Amino acid sequence: MSEEFKDDPTLKPAEHHDNVNIKDGVDKYNGNSIQVLKGLEAVRVRPGMYIGSTGITGLHHLVYEVIDNSIDEAMAGYCSEISIIIGAGNFVTVEDNGRGIPTDIHPIEKISTLEVVLSKLHAGGKFDNEAYKVSGGLHGVGVSVVNALSDFFEVKVYRNGKIFMQQYEKGLPKAPVKEIGETDRTGTVVRFHPDTTIMETEDFNFSVLCARFRELAFLNKGIVINATDDRPEIEPSVKRFHFEGGIKDFVKYVNKEKRVLNEDPIYFEDVKNKATVEIAIQYNDRYDENIFAFVNNINTREGGTHLSGFQAGLTSVFNKQLKKHPKLSKKLTESLSKDDIREGLTAVVSVKIPDPQFEGQTKMKLGNQYVMGVVNSIVQDQLNYYFELNPNVIDVFLDKMINAAKGRIAARKAKENERKKNESGGLPGKLSDCSEKDPALREIFIVEGDSAGGSAKQGRDRRTQAILALWGKMLNVEKSRDEKVVSNEKLQPIIASIGAGIGQINFNVEKARYHKIIIMADADVDGSHIRTLLLTFFFRYMRPLIDSGYIYFAMPPLYKINVGKKEWYAYDDKEKENILLDNGVTEDSNNVHIQRYKGLGEMNPEQLWTTTMNPETRMITQITLDDAVEADEVFTMLMGENVEPRRNFIDANAVYVTNIDA
């Protein structure tokens, strides 16, 4: 219902449907209106229900669903190696050395069990906990959904000394399962091509896929995952993921560019109430935290009971340890908070349970309540035992946590002072807000400099576009404690304007006043630096904005080109050259005038609106986070205090830099 009708109790539905004959509607709604979708038709009609979307995320989900079957074989102890090939035409091949999907005649369906698995939703060996004690693919729809959304699907099964094969097209078998040879191996090979009449793209991002493969190799120690990008239009790439240390190697990987407090990660594994809990912990000298939580290899990005149990256990252990160290406890007037304990923490929490209950189809949050107590108990038992054997480690940890607590107390005072300062409800003086009330329709441009800010204010759409003008380069939060970030005069206007809080605990993305936050800086080296500083701030202190897709880069043009009376804008040198070439002229031609924009302030309001702010004509880039581990590493390397990794990066990549704006 539209906004103007929603709150008016005097309006009746019939008043808005003068031309509708109610009787006609009743007559037309009968048995013929009810569609019954058979087999895999439902998947093809509503693919988003099964893979989330038909875009690039859903495309990658197809690969993950096939691999999950192989990983389930590995967790059951029957598979040691998986190979994935992205081949010509974006055909995907996934091969494992597991037991092979059963091919005998199914007792109820009276066809090959292989065909049942591939063509029936909710068919699989993961419902009774007999074939698989634990599994990531619990809904039984994985490989059949991939089959339904592929215009070519072929499976070969190596089992009982024989090779079986079957092909499908758009979920329909082209022929029954047939035996095609003999073999001395076991396993399953799936080859498929996404149906582009349903999927919006078929171009797989190899780097994004490899991030998941690497994650799976960490979580299943000892397994080998080979990945090959063998598309002819792309430089061939081969990667091998194999980690005997499992999640211990995971935390080492995350911290490889950081100074760590415990060189050897704390690691323990225990089983209680049929739950296998595996945890690795390592602290660094930084101020942020990185906790990765998994259930049956599923990345539960929204946490859940396993994460809550881990955090509660951690807080209890360190506060008890603090009481055992009176010299250290005297330095603090209150208990350690969970935030103090998690500063500089890198941890992986991996739980494997028979019947996980997830909140939502996305499987992002674990809901089994008993898991909280299990993880809490194991963390307390194992960590207290570890510190009894390693008393020197606890001193280093507690000293860092006490400093974090002091910083937290100072930050709390700074936040309170800031709150009092803004109690009048006023927004920052530098903010020119918009009139629209719906955050989904509002956007804010964070602009570098008063000059560009002035042009943006004059050129904007005042209804939906807000302007926040900043001056100078702001704080590098990668090197700063929370209290400095909160009280920084250049970051305070951003925090207040967005209005959703700050920090990993206190930030609430639902309170964000804008759903498009557009960083608009000059197209030069200084502008790039400002974009990087702001992006570092958002990544460390307002990460959900990136996860929700709210952060964008504006793309201002570099050139204004006039050829006679005609005018173009070029966003890079290549586009400039193409415009000149298309017009049959060169930079030296008499009727050619090229203006190189050194900054946004050189554009008048109309030009800025046309090129950079008008939703109909502008170019903006949405910032996405495909690999959080890789992103964390890059921010640490480029913006952190450790110079050596940054120098190595520059030495390795300087050869690719062809133009630096002096």
N, C-alpha and C positions, 0 to 999 in steps of 0.2 A: 504494500500500500504506500502511496506517495506521502511525502511529509505533510502536505497541507490537509490530508484527510485523517491522519493517524490519531490525533488527539481530539477530534470533534465528535462527541457522542450523538449529536443530532443528525448526522449524516447516515443514510441507510444504503446498503449495497445496491438496491434496485434503482436508486436515484442516479447511479453511474452507468446503468445498463439499459437505457431506454429502448434500444433496438433489439434486445435479446428476448426471444420467445422461450420461456422456461420449459414449456411442454416439448418443444422441438428438441431441446437439449436432453431431456429425459428419454425421449424416444430413440435418439441416436446413440445413447450410452447403453449398450446391450452386450450380449455375449460376443458379438463380432469385434467389440472394442478391446477385448482382452487378448493380448498376444502371449503365446507360450513359446519361449525360446528354448530350443533343444540343443543338446551337446554343448559345444563351445560358442554357440551364437551369442550368448549373453556377454561373453568377453569381447567379441568384436563390436557389439552394439554399445557397450559401456566400458571401454578399456581402462578409463581412469579409475574405476572402482578396484581394479586389480593391480595396476602398476603405477598409480598415482597421476600420471599425465601421459600425453602422447608426444611430448617434446623430448629434449635431450636426456632429461632425468629418467623418464620412462624407458627410453631407448636403452640406457645403461642398465636399468632394472632387469631387462630381459636377460642380459648376460649374467647378472648376479643370481637370478633365479636358477639358471642352469648350473652355475658353479656351486650354489648352496647344496645341491644334491650330492656333488662330489665331496664337499666339505663334511656333510653328514656321514658319508662313508668313512671319511678320515677320523671323525670323532668316535665312530663305532669301532675303529681299529682295523679297517680293511683297505684303506687307500693311503698311499704315501706320496703320490705325485700327480699333479694336475697341469695340463698344458692348454693354453688359450692362444688362438691365432686369429687376428683380424686380417682377412685376406682381401684379394681383389674384389671390387664390387661390394665391399662391406659385408661379405659372408663371414660368419663367426663359427669357429670350430672349438669345442671344449672336449678334452679327452682326459679320462682318469684311469687309474689301474685298480679300481674298486672291484666289487663282486659282480657288477653288471646287473642291470635291471632284469628281474625275472621274466622269462618268456613262456612259461608253461601256461596251460589253459586255466583261466580263472574259474573257480568253482561256481560262481553265481552268474557272471556275465557271459560265460561260455565262449570267450574269445581269448586271444593271447593276453597275458597279464601286462605285457609291454604296451599293447594297444589300449588297455584300460587306463594305465598310468598316463598315457599321452593324450587321450581323448575324453576323459571323464574328469570333471571338476571334483575336488575333494576325494580323490583317489590317491592313496599312497600308503607307505608303511610306517607312518609317524603318529598314528592315532592311539595305538594300544601300548606303546612303550616296550614292545617286544623286539621288533626288528631294529629300532633305534631307541636307546635309552634317553638320549637328548637329541634335539634337532632344532635348527633355525627355521626350517620350512614346515611350520606346524599346520597351516591351513590346507595343505594338500592340493594347492592350485598352481604351484610354481611352473613346472615344465609344461603342463597342459596349456597354461596361459601363453607361454612363449610359442608353443605350437599354433595356437589360435591366431596370434598376431604376426605370423610369419607367412610369406608367400612361398617360401621353400623351407622345409624342415625334414631333416634326415637323421635317423638314429641307427647306430650299429652297436650291437651288444656282443661282447666276447664272454661266453659263459658255458660251463660244462663241456669244454673242448670244441665248441661250435661257434660260428659267427652268424648272427641274425641281423636282419636289416628291414627297415620300413621307411617309406617316404610319405610326407603329407604336403598338402597345399591348402593354406588358409584354414588349418584345423581339420581338414578332411583327408582320410587315408586314400592314397592312390591305389593301394593293393594291400592284402593282408601281410602280416609278418612272415618273412620267408628266411629259410636257412641258405646261406650263400657260401659257406666254407667251413674249414676246420682251423683250430688255433690251439696254442699252448698257453695263452694268456687269458687274463680276465679284465673286465672294465667296460666302460661305456664311452662312445664317441657321438657327440651331438653336433650337427652342422645346420645352421639356419641363416635365413636372410629376413630382416624385418619387412613387413608388408607396408610399403610407402603409401598405399591408399588409406591407411589408418595412422601410421606414425608420421609425424611432421618432418622428421629427418632420419637419414640412415647413416650419417657421418659420426662414427664413434670417436670420442675423445680419449685417446690412448693413455694420456697422463692421468685423467680422472679414473679410468678403469684400474690403472696400476696402483693408485692410492688405495683402493679397496683390496686389491690382491696382496699388497704389502701388509695391510692391516690383518687380513686373514692368515697370512704366514706367521705374523707375530703371535696371533691368538692360538695357533695350533702348532706348537713347537715341533720342529723336525720335518714338517711337511714341505715339499718342494713345489713351488708354483712357477711355471715358466710362462712368460707372456711375450708374444711376438706381434709386432705391427708390420705386416708384409704387404701393405697396399702399395701398388706401383707408383701412385702419385705422391707418396710420402717416403722420405728416407727410411729404409728398413731399421727397425729398432727391436732389440731382444733384451729382455730383463728376466732375471732369476731371483726369486725371493725364497730364502731359506734361513731360518733363525733357530739354532739349537737352543738358545737361551729363552726363546718365547717372549713373554711380556717383560722379562728383565731386559732383553735387547730392545724392546719397545721404548721403555723409559730412557734408556741410554741414547737411543736414536733421537728422541725429542730433545734431550739435553746436550746433544753433541757439540753445540756451539756455546754452551754456558758453563760457568764455573760451578761445579757441584760440591755439596758439603759432604756427601757420602759417596765415595768413588764406586763402591760396589752396592748396587741397589738392594734394599731390603726386599726379600721375596719369601712368600710362604703360600702353601696350598693345603687345604683341609677339607674334610667332608663331614657334613652334619645334615641330618634329616633329608638324605638323598640329594643334597645340594653340594656341588663341588665349587669351592670358592678359591680363586687364584688371584693374588694381589702382589704388585710390585710398586715400591715407593722409593723415590729419590728426591732430595732437596737440592735446590740451587740458590745462588745468592741474589736472585731476582725478587720482584715484588708481586708478580702475578702467579696464577696457579694454572695447571693443566691436569685435569682429571678426565680420564676416558673410561666410560662404564659400558660393559657389554653383558648381554645375556645370550648364551648359546650362539656366540659370534655376531649377534645383532648389536649394532652401535645404538644404545639407548640415549640419544642426544638430550632428551628431556629428563633423564635420570630415572628415579623410581625408588622402590624400597631398598634395593641393593646399595644404591648410592647413599641414601639416608642412613642406612646401617653402618656403612663405612665411615661417614663423617661423624656420626655420634660416637662410634668406637674410638676414632682418632682423638676427638676432643676429650673424652674421658681418660684415655691413656696419658696424654701429655699433661693434663691438669693433675693427675695422680703423681706423675713423675716430678712435676714442679714442686709438689709438697715434700717430696723426698730430698729436695735440694734447697735447704733453707737459705743458703747464700744467694742463690738466684731468685728465689721467691720474694726476698726482701726488696728487690728492685721494682716490684710491681704491686700496686695497691688493689688489684682486682684479678679475677680469674682470667685465664686465656680464653678468648672467644674462638669460635670455629674459623673466623676470618684470620686471626693471628696465626693459627696453626696451619692454615692452607697457603699462607704467603710463601712463594718459592717452591711449592709442592708440585711435583710431577708424579702422577700415580695412574696405574691401570688396574681397574677392578673388573675381573672376568668371572661371571657366575654361570654355571651350567646346571640346569634343573630340568626335571622330566616334563612338567606341565606349566610353562610360564603363561601368565595372564597379562597381556599387554593392554594398555589403555589406548584404544583406537587402532584402526587398521594399519596405521603407519608404524606400529611397533616401536614407538619412540620412548615409552615410559613403562617400567615394570610395575605391576600392581599387586603381586603376591605378598601379603602382609608378613607371613612367617619368615620370608627371606631377610627382612630387616633385622630381626632378632638373631638369626643365624650369622649374618655377616658381622654384626656388632660384637657378638660373642667371640667369633674367630679372631677378629682384629684385636680385641683386648687381650685374649690369651696369647696369641702369637707375638704381638708387639712387646708386651711386658716381658715375655720370655727372651725375646731378642735383646732388649735393653739390659737384662740381667747379665747376658753374655757379652755385651758390648757397651759398657758404662761410659766410655769416652764419647761415643756418638751422641748420646742424649744431651750432654753438656753443650755441644755445638748447636744442636737443634733448638734447645730451650733458649739459648742466648739470642738466636735469630728471632724466635717467637716473642721474646720479651721486647726486643726492639720494635717488632711489628705492632705489639700492643701499645707501646708508647706512641708510635705513629698513628695508630687508630684513634687513640684518645685525643691527640692533637687534631686529627682530621675531623673528629666529631665536633670539637669546639669550633673549628673553621666552618663546618657545615651549619652549625647552630648560629654562628655570627652572620653567615650569608643568608640564612632563613629569616633572621630578624631584620636584616637589611632590606629584604624583599617582601616583608610581611604585608606591606601595603597592596600587594598583588601586582605590582608593577613589573613589566618585562624590561629587559635590558634597553638602555637608551639608544643603543646602536641598531636595535631591531625595528624595522618597518614592517609591521604585521599585515596580514591580509584579512578580508572580511568573512570569508567562507568559514563555517564552523565544523564541517565534516573533515576529520584528519585525512581520510582517504582521498579527498579532493584538494588538499592543501600541499603546497611545496615551498621549501625555503631554500634560497640561494645563499650560500656562505661565500662571500665575495672578498677578494683581496684588495684592500686599499679603499680610501674614502672617495677617490676619483671614480673608480669603477663602480663603487657602491652608489654614488650619485647618479651615474648613467643608468644603472640597473633599476633604481627607484623610479626614475622618470619613464623608463621603457616598459616596465612590468605590467602584468594584469593584476591590478590591486585586489581583485576579488579572490584569486586563488594563489597568488605568488607573494611570499614574504622575502625581505632582503635583510641579511645580517652582514654588515660591513666590519671586517677585521683590519687591524693595522699591524704590520710587521710580522715576523715569524714567531710562532707560539712555542710553547715548551715541548721538548722531546720527552714524552711520558715514559719512553722505554728506559730512561735513566733516572726516573724520579719516583719518590715515594708518594703515597696517596695524599698526604696532607698538602704537599706542594701542588699536586694536580688540582685538588679541590679549590685551593685558594689562588690559583693562577689567574691573573686579571684578564688574560686573553682567552682562557678556556671557560671562565665563568659565564660569559654571555651565551656560549654555545649550550652549556648545560642548562641554563635557565630557559633559553628559547625552545629547546626540544621538550623540556618539561617531564622527562621520564626517569629522572634520577641519574645515578652514576655508580659504577662498580658492578662486579659480577653478582653480588648479593642484592644490592638495593635498586638495581635498574629494572624497570617494568616497561617493556616495549608497548604494552597496551595503552600506556599513558602518553605515548609520543604524540606531539601536536601536529606533526607532519608525516606523511607517508612517502614523500619524496624529499630527500635531503641532498641537495646538489652542490657539490664543491666546484666553485667557478674561480679558477686562478689563471694567471697569464700563461700563454703557451711558450714559456721559456724555462730555463733552468731553475730560476727562483720559484716560479709557479709550480714546477714539478716537486720542488722541495716542500713547499707549503702543502701540496696535495698529500705527499707522503707523511708529513707530520700529522695532518688531520686524520688520515687513514689509520695511522698507528694509534692515535687516541681512540678512534671509534672501535678498532679491533680489541684494544686492551680494556676499555672502560664502558663501551656501549655495543658489545659484540652482537646482541640480538638484532640491532638495526641492520647489520650486514646479513645475518641469517634470514631476516624477513624480506630482504631485497629492497630496503629503503634508501640505501646510499648510492649516489650517482656522481660521475664526473661530467661536468659540462665540457663541450668540445668547441672552444672558440676558434675561428679561422685564423690562419697565419697570414693570408694575403687577401687583398682586394684587388681584382684585376679588371681594368677597363680596356676594351678593344673598341675604339670609336665610341659610340654611345651605349654599347652593351656592357653589362657589368656581371661579374662572377665573384664568388668567394671560394678560396681554396684552403683546405684544412691541413695540407702538407705539401712538400715540394713535388711529389709525384703528381698530385692532382693539379698543381699549378702548371707543370709541364704538359699534362694532357689537355688542359684548357687551351694553352697556346698552340699545341699541335693541332687540335680540332679546328682552330680558327686560322690555321696556316700562317701564323706569325711567330716572331721571337721576342725576347725581352727588349731587343734593340730596335724593333720596328717603330716607325714614327707615330703610329696611332695607338701604341700600347703604353698604358701607365699602370705600374704595379706598386701598390702600397704594402709594405711589410709592417704588420702590427706588432709593436714591441710590448704592448700591454692592453688590457681591456679598457683602460682609461682613455685610449686614443679613439675609441668608437663613440659615436654619438648615440643617444638613447634608441633611436630608430634602428640603427645598424645592429646594436647589441640585441634588441628584441628579435630582429629578423634572423640573425645568424645563430644565436645562442640561447634565447629564452622562449621563443614562440613554439609551443608544442607541435604545431603543424609543420615547422620547417627546421627546427633545431636538431642537433646531433648530441645525444647524451649517452654515456656508457654506464650500465648498471654494474655495480661491484658485487661479484658473487664469491662464495667461498667453497671451492670444490674439494680442497684438501687442507683441513685445519692444521694438521701436523706440519705440512710443508709451509703454510703461511706463517705459523709461529716461528719456524726456523729462519725464514727470510727476514721477518721483523727483528728478530734477535741479532742476526748477522749484520743487517744494514743500519740498525738504529741503536744497538746496544753498546755497552762500554768496551767489550772485547774487540780490540783493533785488528788482531791477526786474521780472523775469518773474513773481515771486510776487505782487508788488503788483498787477500788471496782471491776473493771474488772479483775485485777490480782488475787485478792482474790477468785473470782468466777471461774476462769479458770486455776489456778495453778495446780489443781488436775489432769488436763489432760496432763500436761507436764511431759514426762517420761525421756527426755534426754536433758540436756543443755551442750553445748560444752563450757568447761571452758576456 
